[in-house]
Amino acid sequence: MSNIVLRPKKNFGRTNGCVRCGRKRGMVRRYGIRMCRQCFRETAPAIGFKKYS
Ligand SMILES: [Zn+2]
């Protein structure tokens, strides 16, 4: 339940795409994270967000 899935492969801070899959569509840039909606949805519960409960 608590395993963090945030794993930036590429240069963090440089890319505008998702830090998880590199996508640039449906980006969620709130909360200081940069992930696409898909990854955000999967990662949100792990990092404390329960918006998609
Ligand atoms: Zn993604």
mmCIF file of the protein (N, C-alpha, C, O) and its ligand, coordinates in Angstrom:
data_MODEL
# 
_entry.id   MODEL 
# 
loop_
_entity.id 
_entity.type 
_entity.pdbx_number_of_molecules 
1 polymer     1 
2 non-polymer 1 
# 
_entity_poly.entity_id                      1 
_entity_poly.type                           'polypeptide(L)' 
_entity_poly.nstd_linkage                   no 
_entity_poly.nstd_monomer                   no 
_entity_poly.pdbx_seq_one_letter_code       MSNIVLRPKKNFGRTNGCVRCGRKRGMVRRYGIRMCRQCFRETAPAIGFKKYS 
_entity_poly.pdbx_seq_one_letter_code_can   MSNIVLRPKKNFGRTNGCVRCGRKRGMVRRYGIRMCRQCFRETAPAIGFKKYS 
_entity_poly.pdbx_strand_id                 A 
# 
loop_
_entity_poly_seq.entity_id 
_entity_poly_seq.num 
_entity_poly_seq.mon_id 
_entity_poly_seq.hetero 
1 1  MET n 
1 2  SER n 
1 3  ASN n 
1 4  ILE n 
1 5  VAL n 
1 6  LEU n 
1 7  ARG n 
1 8  PRO n 
1 9  LYS n 
1 10 LYS n 
1 11 ASN n 
1 12 PHE n 
1 13 GLY n 
1 14 ARG n 
1 15 THR n 
1 16 ASN n 
1 17 GLY n 
1 18 CYS n 
1 19 VAL n 
1 20 ARG n 
1 21 CYS n 
1 22 GLY n 
1 23 ARG n 
1 24 LYS n 
1 25 ARG n 
1 26 GLY n 
1 27 MET n 
1 28 VAL n 
1 29 ARG n 
1 30 ARG n 
1 31 TYR n 
1 32 GLY n 
1 33 ILE n 
1 34 ARG n 
1 35 MET n 
1 36 CYS n 
1 37 ARG n 
1 38 GLN n 
1 39 CYS n 
1 40 PHE n 
1 41 ARG n 
1 42 GLU n 
1 43 THR n 
1 44 ALA n 
1 45 PRO n 
1 46 ALA n 
1 47 ILE n 
1 48 GLY n 
1 49 PHE n 
1 50 LYS n 
1 51 LYS n 
1 52 TYR n 
1 53 SER n 
# 
loop_
_struct_asym.id 
_struct_asym.entity_id 
A 1 
B 2 
# 
loop_
_chem_comp.id 
_chem_comp.type 
_chem_comp.mon_nstd_flag 
ALA 'L-peptide linking' y 
ARG 'L-peptide linking' y 
ASN 'L-peptide linking' y 
CYS 'L-peptide linking' y 
GLN 'L-peptide linking' y 
GLU 'L-peptide linking' y 
GLY 'peptide linking'   y 
ILE 'L-peptide linking' y 
LEU 'L-peptide linking' y 
LYS 'L-peptide linking' y 
MET 'L-peptide linking' y 
PHE 'L-peptide linking' y 
PRO 'L-peptide linking' y 
SER 'L-peptide linking' y 
THR 'L-peptide linking' y 
TYR 'L-peptide linking' y 
VAL 'L-peptide linking' y 
ZN  non-polymer         . 
# 
_pdbx_entity_nonpoly.entity_id   2 
_pdbx_entity_nonpoly.name        ? 
_pdbx_entity_nonpoly.comp_id     ZN 
# 
_pdbx_nonpoly_scheme.asym_id         B 
_pdbx_nonpoly_scheme.entity_id       2 
_pdbx_nonpoly_scheme.mon_id          ZN 
_pdbx_nonpoly_scheme.ndb_seq_num     1 
_pdbx_nonpoly_scheme.pdb_seq_num     101 
_pdbx_nonpoly_scheme.auth_seq_num    101 
_pdbx_nonpoly_scheme.pdb_mon_id      ZN 
_pdbx_nonpoly_scheme.auth_mon_id     ZN 
_pdbx_nonpoly_scheme.pdb_strand_id   A 
_pdbx_nonpoly_scheme.pdb_ins_code    . 
# 
loop_
_atom_site.group_PDB 
_atom_site.id 
_atom_site.type_symbol 
_atom_site.label_atom_id 
_atom_site.label_alt_id 
_atom_site.label_comp_id 
_atom_site.label_asym_id 
_atom_site.label_entity_id 
_atom_site.label_seq_id 
_atom_site.pdbx_PDB_ins_code 
_atom_site.Cartn_x 
_atom_site.Cartn_y 
_atom_site.Cartn_z 
_atom_site.occupancy 
_atom_site.B_iso_or_equiv 
_atom_site.pdbx_formal_charge 
_atom_site.auth_seq_id 
_atom_site.auth_comp_id 
_atom_site.auth_asym_id 
_atom_site.auth_atom_id 
_atom_site.pdbx_PDB_model_num 
ATOM   1   N  N  . MET A 1 1  ? 0.817   -1.216 0.000   1.00 0.00 ? 1   MET A N  1 
ATOM   2   C  CA . MET A 1 1  ? 0.000   0.000  0.000   1.00 0.00 ? 1   MET A CA 1 
ATOM   3   C  C  . MET A 1 1  ? 0.846   1.258  0.000   1.00 0.00 ? 1   MET A C  1 
ATOM   4   O  O  . MET A 1 1  ? 0.411   2.299  -0.492  1.00 0.00 ? 1   MET A O  1 
ATOM   5   N  N  . SER A 1 2  ? 2.022   1.174  0.534   1.00 0.00 ? 2   SER A N  1 
ATOM   6   C  CA . SER A 1 2  ? 2.792   2.392  0.712   1.00 0.00 ? 2   SER A CA 1 
ATOM   7   C  C  . SER A 1 2  ? 4.072   2.416  -0.115  1.00 0.00 ? 2   SER A C  1 
ATOM   8   O  O  . SER A 1 2  ? 4.984   3.194  0.163   1.00 0.00 ? 2   SER A O  1 
ATOM   9   N  N  . ASN A 1 3  ? 4.133   1.585  -1.104  1.00 0.00 ? 3   ASN A N  1 
ATOM   10  C  CA . ASN A 1 3  ? 5.347   1.621  -1.931  1.00 0.00 ? 3   ASN A CA 1 
ATOM   11  C  C  . ASN A 1 3  ? 5.275   2.763  -2.927  1.00 0.00 ? 3   ASN A C  1 
ATOM   12  O  O  . ASN A 1 3  ? 4.361   2.831  -3.749  1.00 0.00 ? 3   ASN A O  1 
ATOM   13  N  N  . ILE A 1 4  ? 6.223   3.638  -2.846  1.00 0.00 ? 4   ILE A N  1 
ATOM   14  C  CA . ILE A 1 4  ? 6.244   4.794  -3.719  1.00 0.00 ? 4   ILE A CA 1 
ATOM   15  C  C  . ILE A 1 4  ? 6.652   4.380  -5.133  1.00 0.00 ? 4   ILE A C  1 
ATOM   16  O  O  . ILE A 1 4  ? 7.579   3.594  -5.327  1.00 0.00 ? 4   ILE A O  1 
ATOM   17  N  N  . VAL A 1 5  ? 5.953   4.916  -6.087  1.00 0.00 ? 5   VAL A N  1 
ATOM   18  C  CA . VAL A 1 5  ? 6.223   4.505  -7.455  1.00 0.00 ? 5   VAL A CA 1 
ATOM   19  C  C  . VAL A 1 5  ? 6.882   5.623  -8.248  1.00 0.00 ? 5   VAL A C  1 
ATOM   20  O  O  . VAL A 1 5  ? 7.052   5.530  -9.463  1.00 0.00 ? 5   VAL A O  1 
ATOM   21  N  N  . LEU A 1 6  ? 7.249   6.678  -7.534  1.00 0.00 ? 6   LEU A N  1 
ATOM   22  C  CA . LEU A 1 6  ? 7.884   7.799  -8.222  1.00 0.00 ? 6   LEU A CA 1 
ATOM   23  C  C  . LEU A 1 6  ? 9.311   7.443  -8.615  1.00 0.00 ? 6   LEU A C  1 
ATOM   24  O  O  . LEU A 1 6  ? 10.199  7.357  -7.766  1.00 0.00 ? 6   LEU A O  1 
ATOM   25  N  N  . ARG A 1 7  ? 9.513   7.244  -9.874  1.00 0.00 ? 7   ARG A N  1 
ATOM   26  C  CA . ARG A 1 7  ? 10.862  6.920  -10.315 1.00 0.00 ? 7   ARG A CA 1 
ATOM   27  C  C  . ARG A 1 7  ? 11.206  7.662  -11.595 1.00 0.00 ? 7   ARG A C  1 
ATOM   28  O  O  . ARG A 1 7  ? 11.004  7.135  -12.688 1.00 0.00 ? 7   ARG A O  1 
ATOM   29  N  N  . PRO A 1 8  ? 11.709  8.843  -11.479 1.00 0.00 ? 8   PRO A N  1 
ATOM   30  C  CA . PRO A 1 8  ? 12.087  9.599  -12.663 1.00 0.00 ? 8   PRO A CA 1 
ATOM   31  C  C  . PRO A 1 8  ? 13.236  8.942  -13.392 1.00 0.00 ? 8   PRO A C  1 
ATOM   32  O  O  . PRO A 1 8  ? 14.324  8.774  -12.841 1.00 0.00 ? 8   PRO A O  1 
ATOM   33  N  N  . LYS A 1 9  ? 12.990  8.578  -14.619 1.00 0.00 ? 9   LYS A N  1 
ATOM   34  C  CA . LYS A 1 9  ? 14.042  7.931  -15.398 1.00 0.00 ? 9   LYS A CA 1 
ATOM   35  C  C  . LYS A 1 9  ? 14.922  8.975  -16.069 1.00 0.00 ? 9   LYS A C  1 
ATOM   36  O  O  . LYS A 1 9  ? 16.148  8.877  -16.103 1.00 0.00 ? 9   LYS A O  1 
ATOM   37  N  N  . LYS A 1 10 ? 14.237  9.970  -16.596 1.00 0.00 ? 10  LYS A N  1 
ATOM   38  C  CA . LYS A 1 10 ? 14.977  10.975 -17.352 1.00 0.00 ? 10  LYS A CA 1 
ATOM   39  C  C  . LYS A 1 10 ? 15.452  12.106 -16.445 1.00 0.00 ? 10  LYS A C  1 
ATOM   40  O  O  . LYS A 1 10 ? 15.319  12.046 -15.222 1.00 0.00 ? 10  LYS A O  1 
ATOM   41  N  N  . ASN A 1 11 ? 15.988  13.100 -17.053 1.00 0.00 ? 11  ASN A N  1 
ATOM   42  C  CA . ASN A 1 11 ? 16.485  14.229 -16.278 1.00 0.00 ? 11  ASN A CA 1 
ATOM   43  C  C  . ASN A 1 11 ? 15.342  14.939 -15.573 1.00 0.00 ? 11  ASN A C  1 
ATOM   44  O  O  . ASN A 1 11 ? 14.489  15.559 -16.209 1.00 0.00 ? 11  ASN A O  1 
ATOM   45  N  N  . PHE A 1 12 ? 15.340  14.846 -14.329 1.00 0.00 ? 12  PHE A N  1 
ATOM   46  C  CA . PHE A 1 12 ? 14.270  15.454 -13.571 1.00 0.00 ? 12  PHE A CA 1 
ATOM   47  C  C  . PHE A 1 12 ? 14.439  16.968 -13.562 1.00 0.00 ? 12  PHE A C  1 
ATOM   48  O  O  . PHE A 1 12 ? 15.530  17.476 -13.300 1.00 0.00 ? 12  PHE A O  1 
ATOM   49  N  N  . GLY A 1 13 ? 13.377  17.672 -13.845 1.00 0.00 ? 13  GLY A N  1 
ATOM   50  C  CA . GLY A 1 13 ? 13.462  19.115 -13.850 1.00 0.00 ? 13  GLY A CA 1 
ATOM   51  C  C  . GLY A 1 13 ? 13.687  19.669 -15.232 1.00 0.00 ? 13  GLY A C  1 
ATOM   52  O  O  . GLY A 1 13 ? 13.529  20.864 -15.481 1.00 0.00 ? 13  GLY A O  1 
ATOM   53  N  N  . ARG A 1 14 ? 14.056  18.788 -16.115 1.00 0.00 ? 14  ARG A N  1 
ATOM   54  C  CA . ARG A 1 14 ? 14.319  19.262 -17.459 1.00 0.00 ? 14  ARG A CA 1 
ATOM   55  C  C  . ARG A 1 14 ? 13.201  18.887 -18.422 1.00 0.00 ? 14  ARG A C  1 
ATOM   56  O  O  . ARG A 1 14 ? 12.790  19.666 -19.282 1.00 0.00 ? 14  ARG A O  1 
ATOM   57  N  N  . THR A 1 15 ? 12.744  17.693 -18.242 1.00 0.00 ? 15  THR A N  1 
ATOM   58  C  CA . THR A 1 15 ? 11.674  17.243 -19.117 1.00 0.00 ? 15  THR A CA 1 
ATOM   59  C  C  . THR A 1 15 ? 10.331  17.800 -18.687 1.00 0.00 ? 15  THR A C  1 
ATOM   60  O  O  . THR A 1 15 ? 10.086  18.042 -17.505 1.00 0.00 ? 15  THR A O  1 
ATOM   61  N  N  . ASN A 1 16 ? 9.483   17.995 -19.653 1.00 0.00 ? 16  ASN A N  1 
ATOM   62  C  CA . ASN A 1 16 ? 8.153   18.482 -19.329 1.00 0.00 ? 16  ASN A CA 1 
ATOM   63  C  C  . ASN A 1 16 ? 7.148   17.348 -19.279 1.00 0.00 ? 16  ASN A C  1 
ATOM   64  O  O  . ASN A 1 16 ? 5.982   17.526 -18.927 1.00 0.00 ? 16  ASN A O  1 
ATOM   65  N  N  . GLY A 1 17 ? 7.639   16.190 -19.639 1.00 0.00 ? 17  GLY A N  1 
ATOM   66  C  CA . GLY A 1 17 ? 6.716   15.055 -19.686 1.00 0.00 ? 17  GLY A CA 1 
ATOM   67  C  C  . GLY A 1 17 ? 6.547   14.419 -18.323 1.00 0.00 ? 17  GLY A C  1 
ATOM   68  O  O  . GLY A 1 17 ? 7.113   14.861 -17.323 1.00 0.00 ? 17  GLY A O  1 
ATOM   69  N  N  . CYS A 1 18 ? 5.777   13.405 -18.319 1.00 0.00 ? 18  CYS A N  1 
ATOM   70  C  CA . CYS A 1 18 ? 5.548   12.672 -17.090 1.00 0.00 ? 18  CYS A CA 1 
ATOM   71  C  C  . CYS A 1 18 ? 6.851   12.075 -16.583 1.00 0.00 ? 18  CYS A C  1 
ATOM   72  O  O  . CYS A 1 18 ? 7.635   11.531 -17.361 1.00 0.00 ? 18  CYS A O  1 
ATOM   73  N  N  . VAL A 1 19 ? 7.081   12.176 -15.288 1.00 0.00 ? 19  VAL A N  1 
ATOM   74  C  CA . VAL A 1 19 ? 8.326   11.660 -14.728 1.00 0.00 ? 19  VAL A CA 1 
ATOM   75  C  C  . VAL A 1 19 ? 8.312   10.137 -14.679 1.00 0.00 ? 19  VAL A C  1 
ATOM   76  O  O  . VAL A 1 19 ? 9.331   9.491  -14.436 1.00 0.00 ? 19  VAL A O  1 
ATOM   77  N  N  . ARG A 1 20 ? 7.170   9.608  -14.908 1.00 0.00 ? 20  ARG A N  1 
ATOM   78  C  CA . ARG A 1 20 ? 7.056   8.152  -14.815 1.00 0.00 ? 20  ARG A CA 1 
ATOM   79  C  C  . ARG A 1 20 ? 7.087   7.507  -16.186 1.00 0.00 ? 20  ARG A C  1 
ATOM   80  O  O  . ARG A 1 20 ? 7.823   6.542  -16.395 1.00 0.00 ? 20  ARG A O  1 
ATOM   81  N  N  . CYS A 1 21 ? 6.316   8.011  -17.110 1.00 0.00 ? 21  CYS A N  1 
ATOM   82  C  CA . CYS A 1 21 ? 6.252   7.359  -18.414 1.00 0.00 ? 21  CYS A CA 1 
ATOM   83  C  C  . CYS A 1 21 ? 6.695   8.283  -19.532 1.00 0.00 ? 21  CYS A C  1 
ATOM   84  O  O  . CYS A 1 21 ? 6.853   7.844  -20.671 1.00 0.00 ? 21  CYS A O  1 
ATOM   85  N  N  . GLY A 1 22 ? 6.898   9.550  -19.227 1.00 0.00 ? 22  GLY A N  1 
ATOM   86  C  CA . GLY A 1 22 ? 7.417   10.464 -20.238 1.00 0.00 ? 22  GLY A CA 1 
ATOM   87  C  C  . GLY A 1 22 ? 6.368   11.095 -21.119 1.00 0.00 ? 22  GLY A C  1 
ATOM   88  O  O  . GLY A 1 22 ? 6.691   11.839 -22.046 1.00 0.00 ? 22  GLY A O  1 
ATOM   89  N  N  . ARG A 1 23 ? 5.150   10.812 -20.844 1.00 0.00 ? 23  ARG A N  1 
ATOM   90  C  CA . ARG A 1 23 ? 4.074   11.376 -21.650 1.00 0.00 ? 23  ARG A CA 1 
ATOM   91  C  C  . ARG A 1 23 ? 3.910   12.852 -21.382 1.00 0.00 ? 23  ARG A C  1 
ATOM   92  O  O  . ARG A 1 23 ? 4.234   13.345 -20.301 1.00 0.00 ? 23  ARG A O  1 
ATOM   93  N  N  . LYS A 1 24 ? 3.415   13.536 -22.355 1.00 0.00 ? 24  LYS A N  1 
ATOM   94  C  CA . LYS A 1 24 ? 3.195   14.973 -22.163 1.00 0.00 ? 24  LYS A CA 1 
ATOM   95  C  C  . LYS A 1 24 ? 1.722   15.324 -22.253 1.00 0.00 ? 24  LYS A C  1 
ATOM   96  O  O  . LYS A 1 24 ? 1.336   16.493 -22.217 1.00 0.00 ? 24  LYS A O  1 
ATOM   97  N  N  . ARG A 1 25 ? 0.941   14.323 -22.365 1.00 0.00 ? 25  ARG A N  1 
ATOM   98  C  CA . ARG A 1 25 ? -0.491  14.587 -22.477 1.00 0.00 ? 25  ARG A CA 1 
ATOM   99  C  C  . ARG A 1 25 ? -1.168  14.351 -21.137 1.00 0.00 ? 25  ARG A C  1 
ATOM   100 O  O  . ARG A 1 25 ? -0.848  13.408 -20.413 1.00 0.00 ? 25  ARG A O  1 
ATOM   101 N  N  . GLY A 1 26 ? -2.091  15.212 -20.831 1.00 0.00 ? 26  GLY A N  1 
ATOM   102 C  CA . GLY A 1 26 ? -2.845  15.052 -19.590 1.00 0.00 ? 26  GLY A CA 1 
ATOM   103 C  C  . GLY A 1 26 ? -1.963  15.210 -18.371 1.00 0.00 ? 26  GLY A C  1 
ATOM   104 O  O  . GLY A 1 26 ? -2.095  14.483 -17.387 1.00 0.00 ? 26  GLY A O  1 
ATOM   105 N  N  . MET A 1 27 ? -1.068  16.166 -18.453 1.00 0.00 ? 27  MET A N  1 
ATOM   106 C  CA . MET A 1 27 ? -0.145  16.346 -17.339 1.00 0.00 ? 27  MET A CA 1 
ATOM   107 C  C  . MET A 1 27 ? -0.844  16.908 -16.113 1.00 0.00 ? 27  MET A C  1 
ATOM   108 O  O  . MET A 1 27 ? -1.725  17.763 -16.213 1.00 0.00 ? 27  MET A O  1 
ATOM   109 N  N  . VAL A 1 28 ? -0.436  16.413 -14.964 1.00 0.00 ? 28  VAL A N  1 
ATOM   110 C  CA . VAL A 1 28 ? -0.921  16.957 -13.708 1.00 0.00 ? 28  VAL A CA 1 
ATOM   111 C  C  . VAL A 1 28 ? 0.245   17.656 -13.038 1.00 0.00 ? 28  VAL A C  1 
ATOM   112 O  O  . VAL A 1 28 ? 1.146   17.011 -12.502 1.00 0.00 ? 28  VAL A O  1 
ATOM   113 N  N  . ARG A 1 29 ? 0.223   18.953 -13.072 1.00 0.00 ? 29  ARG A N  1 
ATOM   114 C  CA . ARG A 1 29 ? 1.344   19.700 -12.507 1.00 0.00 ? 29  ARG A CA 1 
ATOM   115 C  C  . ARG A 1 29 ? 1.004   20.321 -11.172 1.00 0.00 ? 29  ARG A C  1 
ATOM   116 O  O  . ARG A 1 29 ? 1.726   21.186 -10.676 1.00 0.00 ? 29  ARG A O  1 
ATOM   117 N  N  . ARG A 1 30 ? -0.053  19.896 -10.615 1.00 0.00 ? 30  ARG A N  1 
ATOM   118 C  CA . ARG A 1 30 ? -0.400  20.402 -9.297  1.00 0.00 ? 30  ARG A CA 1 
ATOM   119 C  C  . ARG A 1 30 ? 0.444   19.689 -8.264  1.00 0.00 ? 30  ARG A C  1 
ATOM   120 O  O  . ARG A 1 30 ? 1.089   18.677 -8.540  1.00 0.00 ? 30  ARG A O  1 
ATOM   121 N  N  . TYR A 1 31 ? 0.421   20.225 -7.110  1.00 0.00 ? 31  TYR A N  1 
ATOM   122 C  CA . TYR A 1 31 ? 1.088   19.601 -5.960  1.00 0.00 ? 31  TYR A CA 1 
ATOM   123 C  C  . TYR A 1 31 ? 2.584   19.447 -6.182  1.00 0.00 ? 31  TYR A C  1 
ATOM   124 O  O  . TYR A 1 31 ? 3.249   18.752 -5.414  1.00 0.00 ? 31  TYR A O  1 
ATOM   125 N  N  . GLY A 1 32 ? 3.125   20.078 -7.212  1.00 0.00 ? 32  GLY A N  1 
ATOM   126 C  CA . GLY A 1 32 ? 4.563   20.005 -7.416  1.00 0.00 ? 32  GLY A CA 1 
ATOM   127 C  C  . GLY A 1 32 ? 5.033   18.732 -8.072  1.00 0.00 ? 32  GLY A C  1 
ATOM   128 O  O  . GLY A 1 32 ? 6.235   18.476 -8.153  1.00 0.00 ? 32  GLY A O  1 
ATOM   129 N  N  . ILE A 1 33 ? 4.106   17.940 -8.537  1.00 0.00 ? 33  ILE A N  1 
ATOM   130 C  CA . ILE A 1 33 ? 4.518   16.730 -9.231  1.00 0.00 ? 33  ILE A CA 1 
ATOM   131 C  C  . ILE A 1 33 ? 4.226   16.863 -10.707 1.00 0.00 ? 33  ILE A C  1 
ATOM   132 O  O  . ILE A 1 33 ? 3.356   17.634 -11.113 1.00 0.00 ? 33  ILE A O  1 
ATOM   133 N  N  . ARG A 1 34 ? 4.938   16.127 -11.489 1.00 0.00 ? 34  ARG A N  1 
ATOM   134 C  CA . ARG A 1 34 ? 4.699   16.180 -12.922 1.00 0.00 ? 34  ARG A CA 1 
ATOM   135 C  C  . ARG A 1 34 ? 4.450   14.776 -13.453 1.00 0.00 ? 34  ARG A C  1 
ATOM   136 O  O  . ARG A 1 34 ? 5.367   14.048 -13.832 1.00 0.00 ? 34  ARG A O  1 
ATOM   137 N  N  . MET A 1 35 ? 3.234   14.449 -13.461 1.00 0.00 ? 35  MET A N  1 
ATOM   138 C  CA . MET A 1 35 ? 2.876   13.145 -13.991 1.00 0.00 ? 35  MET A CA 1 
ATOM   139 C  C  . MET A 1 35 ? 1.637   13.271 -14.843 1.00 0.00 ? 35  MET A C  1 
ATOM   140 O  O  . MET A 1 35 ? 0.836   14.190 -14.675 1.00 0.00 ? 35  MET A O  1 
ATOM   141 N  N  . CYS A 1 36 ? 1.491   12.343 -15.754 1.00 0.00 ? 36  CYS A N  1 
ATOM   142 C  CA . CYS A 1 36 ? 0.275   12.341 -16.540 1.00 0.00 ? 36  CYS A CA 1 
ATOM   143 C  C  . CYS A 1 36 ? -0.870  11.846 -15.660 1.00 0.00 ? 36  CYS A C  1 
ATOM   144 O  O  . CYS A 1 36 ? -0.658  11.319 -14.567 1.00 0.00 ? 36  CYS A O  1 
ATOM   145 N  N  . ARG A 1 37 ? -2.029  12.022 -16.142 1.00 0.00 ? 37  ARG A N  1 
ATOM   146 C  CA . ARG A 1 37 ? -3.193  11.655 -15.325 1.00 0.00 ? 37  ARG A CA 1 
ATOM   147 C  C  . ARG A 1 37 ? -3.215  10.164 -15.008 1.00 0.00 ? 37  ARG A C  1 
ATOM   148 O  O  . ARG A 1 37 ? -3.631  9.744  -13.929 1.00 0.00 ? 37  ARG A O  1 
ATOM   149 N  N  . GLN A 1 38 ? -2.763  9.390  -15.962 1.00 0.00 ? 38  GLN A N  1 
ATOM   150 C  CA . GLN A 1 38 ? -2.765  7.946  -15.743 1.00 0.00 ? 38  GLN A CA 1 
ATOM   151 C  C  . GLN A 1 38 ? -1.841  7.579  -14.591 1.00 0.00 ? 38  GLN A C  1 
ATOM   152 O  O  . GLN A 1 38 ? -2.225  6.854  -13.674 1.00 0.00 ? 38  GLN A O  1 
ATOM   153 N  N  . CYS A 1 39 ? -0.615  8.095  -14.657 1.00 0.00 ? 39  CYS A N  1 
ATOM   154 C  CA . CYS A 1 39 ? 0.352   7.780  -13.613 1.00 0.00 ? 39  CYS A CA 1 
ATOM   155 C  C  . CYS A 1 39 ? -0.065  8.402  -12.294 1.00 0.00 ? 39  CYS A C  1 
ATOM   156 O  O  . CYS A 1 39 ? 0.124   7.814  -11.229 1.00 0.00 ? 39  CYS A O  1 
ATOM   157 N  N  . PHE A 1 40 ? -0.628  9.585  -12.372 1.00 0.00 ? 40  PHE A N  1 
ATOM   158 C  CA . PHE A 1 40 ? -1.071  10.246 -11.151 1.00 0.00 ? 40  PHE A CA 1 
ATOM   159 C  C  . PHE A 1 40 ? -2.146  9.424  -10.459 1.00 0.00 ? 40  PHE A C  1 
ATOM   160 O  O  . PHE A 1 40 ? -2.187  9.293  -9.236  1.00 0.00 ? 40  PHE A O  1 
ATOM   161 N  N  . ARG A 1 41 ? -2.987  8.893  -11.278 1.00 0.00 ? 41  ARG A N  1 
ATOM   162 C  CA . ARG A 1 41 ? -4.077  8.099  -10.726 1.00 0.00 ? 41  ARG A CA 1 
ATOM   163 C  C  . ARG A 1 41 ? -3.544  6.864  -10.015 1.00 0.00 ? 41  ARG A C  1 
ATOM   164 O  O  . ARG A 1 41 ? -4.075  6.443  -8.987  1.00 0.00 ? 41  ARG A O  1 
ATOM   165 N  N  . GLU A 1 42 ? -2.495  6.296  -10.574 1.00 0.00 ? 42  GLU A N  1 
ATOM   166 C  CA . GLU A 1 42 ? -1.934  5.095  -9.966  1.00 0.00 ? 42  GLU A CA 1 
ATOM   167 C  C  . GLU A 1 42 ? -1.066  5.438  -8.770  1.00 0.00 ? 42  GLU A C  1 
ATOM   168 O  O  . GLU A 1 42 ? -0.966  4.669  -7.813  1.00 0.00 ? 42  GLU A O  1 
ATOM   169 N  N  . THR A 1 43 ? -0.448  6.592  -8.839  1.00 0.00 ? 43  THR A N  1 
ATOM   170 C  CA . THR A 1 43 ? 0.517   6.953  -7.811  1.00 0.00 ? 43  THR A CA 1 
ATOM   171 C  C  . THR A 1 43 ? -0.113  7.727  -6.669  1.00 0.00 ? 43  THR A C  1 
ATOM   172 O  O  . THR A 1 43 ? 0.389   7.711  -5.545  1.00 0.00 ? 43  THR A O  1 
ATOM   173 N  N  . ALA A 1 44 ? -1.194  8.394  -6.955  1.00 0.00 ? 44  ALA A N  1 
ATOM   174 C  CA . ALA A 1 44 ? -1.835  9.252  -5.965  1.00 0.00 ? 44  ALA A CA 1 
ATOM   175 C  C  . ALA A 1 44 ? -2.074  8.564  -4.616  1.00 0.00 ? 44  ALA A C  1 
ATOM   176 O  O  . ALA A 1 44 ? -1.714  9.121  -3.579  1.00 0.00 ? 44  ALA A O  1 
ATOM   177 N  N  . PRO A 1 45 ? -2.656  7.401  -4.606  1.00 0.00 ? 45  PRO A N  1 
ATOM   178 C  CA . PRO A 1 45 ? -2.888  6.731  -3.315  1.00 0.00 ? 45  PRO A CA 1 
ATOM   179 C  C  . PRO A 1 45 ? -1.600  6.453  -2.572  1.00 0.00 ? 45  PRO A C  1 
ATOM   180 O  O  . PRO A 1 45 ? -1.564  6.488  -1.342  1.00 0.00 ? 45  PRO A O  1 
ATOM   181 N  N  . ALA A 1 46 ? -0.546  6.177  -3.314  1.00 0.00 ? 46  ALA A N  1 
ATOM   182 C  CA . ALA A 1 46 ? 0.731   5.846  -2.688  1.00 0.00 ? 46  ALA A CA 1 
ATOM   183 C  C  . ALA A 1 46 ? 1.377   7.062  -2.048  1.00 0.00 ? 46  ALA A C  1 
ATOM   184 O  O  . ALA A 1 46 ? 2.093   6.945  -1.054  1.00 0.00 ? 46  ALA A O  1 
ATOM   185 N  N  . ILE A 1 47 ? 1.120   8.237  -2.625  1.00 0.00 ? 47  ILE A N  1 
ATOM   186 C  CA . ILE A 1 47 ? 1.756   9.426  -2.090  1.00 0.00 ? 47  ILE A CA 1 
ATOM   187 C  C  . ILE A 1 47 ? 0.815   10.243 -1.214  1.00 0.00 ? 47  ILE A C  1 
ATOM   188 O  O  . ILE A 1 47 ? 1.139   11.352 -0.789  1.00 0.00 ? 47  ILE A O  1 
ATOM   189 N  N  . GLY A 1 48 ? -0.334  9.683  -0.959  1.00 0.00 ? 48  GLY A N  1 
ATOM   190 C  CA . GLY A 1 48 ? -1.178  10.323 0.030   1.00 0.00 ? 48  GLY A CA 1 
ATOM   191 C  C  . GLY A 1 48 ? -2.458  10.930 -0.507  1.00 0.00 ? 48  GLY A C  1 
ATOM   192 O  O  . GLY A 1 48 ? -3.348  11.278 0.268   1.00 0.00 ? 48  GLY A O  1 
ATOM   193 N  N  . PHE A 1 49 ? -2.565  11.062 -1.811  1.00 0.00 ? 49  PHE A N  1 
ATOM   194 C  CA . PHE A 1 49 ? -3.787  11.635 -2.360  1.00 0.00 ? 49  PHE A CA 1 
ATOM   195 C  C  . PHE A 1 49 ? -4.848  10.556 -2.504  1.00 0.00 ? 49  PHE A C  1 
ATOM   196 O  O  . PHE A 1 49 ? -4.594  9.451  -2.982  1.00 0.00 ? 49  PHE A O  1 
ATOM   197 N  N  . LYS A 1 50 ? -6.017  10.915 -2.081  1.00 0.00 ? 50  LYS A N  1 
ATOM   198 C  CA . LYS A 1 50 ? -7.074  9.918  -2.163  1.00 0.00 ? 50  LYS A CA 1 
ATOM   199 C  C  . LYS A 1 50 ? -8.241  10.482 -2.946  1.00 0.00 ? 50  LYS A C  1 
ATOM   200 O  O  . LYS A 1 50 ? -9.409  10.296 -2.604  1.00 0.00 ? 50  LYS A O  1 
ATOM   201 N  N  . LYS A 1 51 ? -7.892  11.150 -3.970  1.00 0.00 ? 51  LYS A N  1 
ATOM   202 C  CA . LYS A 1 51 ? -8.922  11.790 -4.771  1.00 0.00 ? 51  LYS A CA 1 
ATOM   203 C  C  . LYS A 1 51 ? -9.718  10.753 -5.544  1.00 0.00 ? 51  LYS A C  1 
ATOM   204 O  O  . LYS A 1 51 ? -10.921 10.893 -5.766  1.00 0.00 ? 51  LYS A O  1 
ATOM   205 N  N  . TYR A 1 52 ? -9.008  9.709  -5.944  1.00 0.00 ? 52  TYR A N  1 
ATOM   206 C  CA . TYR A 1 52 ? -9.658  8.684  -6.747  1.00 0.00 ? 52  TYR A CA 1 
ATOM   207 C  C  . TYR A 1 52 ? -9.998  7.472  -5.902  1.00 0.00 ? 52  TYR A C  1 
ATOM   208 O  O  . TYR A 1 52 ? -9.699  6.341  -6.285  1.00 0.00 ? 52  TYR A O  1 
ATOM   209 N  N  . SER A 1 53 ? -10.583 7.686  -4.827  1.00 0.00 ? 53  SER A N  1 
ATOM   210 C  CA . SER A 1 53 ? -10.874 6.539  -3.964  1.00 0.00 ? 53  SER A CA 1 
ATOM   211 C  C  . SER A 1 53 ? -12.180 5.872  -4.375  1.00 0.00 ? 53  SER A C  1 
ATOM   212 O  O  . SER A 1 53 ? -12.590 4.886  -3.762  1.00 0.00 ? 53  SER A O  1 
HETATM 213 ZN ZN . ZN  B 2 .  ? 2.800   8.994  -16.882 1.00 0.00 2 101 ZN  A ZN 1 
# 
